[in-house]
């Protein structure tokens, strides 16, 4: 059985005023939001610009805002967002990024901070909840979708803030290197007013992260590392094993 | 397909660029729609914080009636016993309890302590603040 839903899409076209376009779409409620977008593009409006790749939450390229929440439209069902036949689905681009066109944003600010963090593209992943760490050797959990940056209220108002993705990347980099001086350099990079201390503990990044990265938990752990380091320095204790502190990397229980 | 122009947006190459619409970005801080529990706690602390600062200045202004003699002060005390002011006292207590206890949670979690229990801590703060508000509210109305 199909639902008939009302879809609104923010249209961002260079040198034109921003508009909201409305479409009526018939679609099965179990289909994904990306299916809705592709249906509009295929049947109603070939000028609609959007980005997608894998269709299964691996590439992170399709992230948008749907009914006020940042989502990966490739894995979120229509029925979970629209709720009822005849309901409305409001779509817009990610917040806190430059908009290139319609639903496509420029991810350069995110990639720049990830590069600064020395984030390895391939490396050991965080263990999934309840799974032993040794059993996994996969890609990094972070798919660089930008959802955390879009949802963060501090990123919205402070362009100097490194943001949850960048800070989580620094945490990963610290734990991936055995070089104490490199760990210290990375911690220096985030132990600043625009780094870990700028987070206002809203936890929206961890709530919305589709990959279970838990950026807010990582930021808080970095704060603990930085605090312990300052205390050790204050007491004149030699810095030796500052990278781990026996940190448990399992995600925060949601 | 129907189209509506956004009145607040002029034509810009990058309409959604960081910092291009500071007022809208600031308003997002206190927009509770579609937000999770942690974010609602974040909003509450900001709104309550602004309210408490305003109360502090109002309190100082009220205290200045002392300079106008005992009659002025007695008049204010009589006014302060009115139901409206007592109700406002309960709102003030709610703000103080919520802001203070949630602030302790943020301080703990923000220092890397009990990070994984942040949601449980928030629920605990709500329960504790509710109980203390009931007791405090009853005392305000009875005494």
Interface residues (C-beta under 8 A of the other chain):
Chain A: X10 X11 X12 X14 X15 X16 X17 X18 X19 X20 X21 X22 X23 X44 X45 X67 X68 X69 X93 X95 X96 X97 X98 X99 X100 X105 X106 X109 X153 X155 X156 X157 X159 X199 X200 X201 X202 X203 X204 X206 X207 X208 X216 X217 X220 X221 X222 X223 X224 X225 X227 X248 X250 X252 X253 X254
Chain B: X1 X2 X3 X4 X5 X6 X9 X10 X11 X13 X14 X15 X16 X17 X18 X19 X22 X25 X26 X28 X29 X33 X34 X35 X36 X38 X39 X41 X42 X106 X109 X110 X111 X112 X113 X115 X116 X117 X118 X119
